[in-house]
Amino acid sequence: MSAERPEDHESAYELFQRGQALIASRHHAQAAIVLARAARQEPGKGSILEALGRAYYNSGQRVQAAETFSALLEIDPSAHYAHYALGQSLKHLGKPREAWTHLRLAVALAPHSALYQGALARIRPPDASDDSSPKDRLSASG
């Protein structure tokens, strides 16, 4: 006979609310566990995916954060925060080219966001990548 726990019957909304409370109290890893359960119950719910992505990101789970924000962008390609957060996740995963693309999209979708503009300013655009050798740079400069 299996013992049922009360939390086994929580609705997606209840799990979402509990996850948000855990995020607010900075318990990001625990929030990710709760919000992942909510996401399984409501897989296409953007608000749950955004909160789950935040919880993953803030608990240092950057791969899961990137996957979650990518899933959110499949649902809503114009979600500027998802582009920003995916860009930040990719930057921490050592993928600056992909990060720049999403940060640029975030700025384009929300041009008045100082947060997005600042993040974009701190990353080199793909065409600014330095593929030349130091000798080539010296000879090109003079």
Phi, psi and omega in degrees: 000125181267139178274125179272137178261149180301325182291346177292342184251013180290139176285166177301321180296316179297318178296318178300313180298317179294319177297318178298319178296320178294321176297315181299328179265014174064032174256069190292320181295318178294321178300320180300320180296313182294315182291330175296323176296318178296320180294328176292326179284326181229074189298334183258017185271111184300320182296323178291316180298320179296314179296319178296316177300317178299316180297315177300311182301312184286348174260010176083009181266073189291325179296312179297322178299312180299317179297320182290316178292327174297318178296321178297321179291335174292326179281316183223090182297344181262012180286098186298322179296322180297321176296316179300309184293323176295318177301315179295319179298313180296323178300315179290340177271006178078030180239070187295326180297311179295322179299315182301318181301312182288324177294322178296319177296320178300316179294319180296323182280333180222072188296343181267004181278112177294327179300311181293318180298319179296318179296319179294321181294336182271006180232143181282136176292156183305322182285350177268003179294148188255096180265351182275157179280161178302325179295318179297321180294321180294317182290330179287335183272354176164000000 
